[in-house]
Amino acid sequence: MRLDDMKPPPGPNPMHNLRFWLNLPNFIKLYWRLFNDKRVWLLPKLLLVAGLLYWIMPLDLIPWVPQIAWIDDTIVLAIALYSFIKLCPRRIVQEHVELIAQGG
């Protein structure tokens, strides 16, 4: 056994968080472009709008614990964002990702 083996495992990599925040404008651009693309079906768009509306509305799934009521809003929004990308045709998502990466 070495002294290095006794060190605690490294925590989350702060570079992952930095990379997310640096790419946030690209994520927003991707969602906007997909939402406005006529080749994307109506269902993913409705799901995204519903998730965003739930996030800004004062309704809560956990109303009896007001201190953590924002958690359900965040979870619903995350599910809506994830589902929107998953329900969009993969080739259209890839096309927009490539255009954004090229500066478009």
C-alpha positions in Angstrom: 0.0 0.0 0.0 1.3 3.4 -0.9 0.5 6.8 0.6 -1.3 7.8 -2.6 -3.7 5.0 -2.1 -4.9 6.6 1.1 -6.0 9.8 -0.5 -9.7 10.3 -1.0 -10.9 9.9 -4.5 -10.9 13.2 -6.5 -14.2 15.1 -6.4 -16.1 16.3 -9.4 -14.0 17.9 -12.1 -14.6 21.7 -12.0 -13.6 21.8 -15.7 -16.9 19.9 -16.5 -18.9 22.7 -14.9 -16.8 25.4 -16.7 -17.3 23.6 -20.1 -21.0 23.5 -19.5 -21.2 27.3 -18.8 -19.0 28.1 -21.7 -21.2 26.1 -24.1 -24.5 27.3 -22.6 -25.0 29.8 -25.5 -24.5 27.0 -28.0 -27.1 24.9 -26.2 -29.6 27.7 -26.2 -28.9 28.3 -29.9 -29.4 24.6 -30.6 -32.8 24.5 -28.8 -33.9 27.7 -30.6 -32.8 26.3 -34.0 -34.5 23.0 -33.5 -37.7 24.6 -32.2 -37.9 26.8 -35.3 -37.0 23.9 -37.7 -40.1 22.9 -39.7 -38.7 19.3 -40.0 -39.1 18.8 -36.2 -42.4 17.3 -35.2 -45.0 19.2 -33.1 -44.9 16.8 -30.1 -41.3 17.6 -29.0 -42.0 21.3 -29.4 -45.2 21.0 -27.3 -43.2 19.1 -24.6 -40.5 21.8 -24.5 -43.1 24.6 -24.2 -44.9 22.7 -21.5 -41.7 22.2 -19.5 -40.7 25.8 -19.8 -44.2 26.9 -18.8 -44.2 24.6 -15.8 -40.8 26.0 -14.8 -42.0 29.6 -14.8 -45.5 29.0 -13.4 -46.0 29.0 -9.6 -47.4 25.4 -9.5 -45.4 22.8 -7.6 -45.5 19.0 -7.4 -44.1 19.3 -3.9 -46.2 22.2 -2.4 -46.0 21.0 1.2 -42.3 21.7 1.4 -41.8 25.3 0.1 -38.1 25.4 0.8 -37.4 22.7 -1.9 -40.3 23.5 -4.3 -37.8 24.7 -6.9 -36.4 21.1 -7.2 -39.5 19.7 -8.9 -39.4 22.7 -11.3 -35.8 22.0 -12.2 -36.5 18.2 -12.6 -39.5 18.8 -14.9 -37.5 21.3 -17.0 -34.5 19.0 -17.2 -36.8 16.1 -18.4 -38.4 18.4 -21.0 -35.1 19.6 -22.3 -33.7 16.0 -22.5 -36.9 14.7 -24.1 -37.0 17.5 -26.7 -33.5 16.5 -28.0 -34.3 12.8 -27.9 -37.6 13.2 -29.8 -36.0 15.3 -32.5 -34.7 13.4 -35.5 -31.0 12.6 -34.9 -29.8 13.7 -38.3 -31.5 17.1 -37.8 -30.0 17.6 -34.4 -26.6 16.6 -35.8 -27.0 19.0 -38.7 -27.7 21.9 -36.3 -24.8 20.9 -34.0 -22.4 21.0 -37.0 -23.7 24.3 -38.2 -23.3 25.8 -34.7 -19.8 24.4 -34.4 -18.9 26.0 -37.7 -20.0 29.4 -36.3 -23.4 29.4 -37.9 
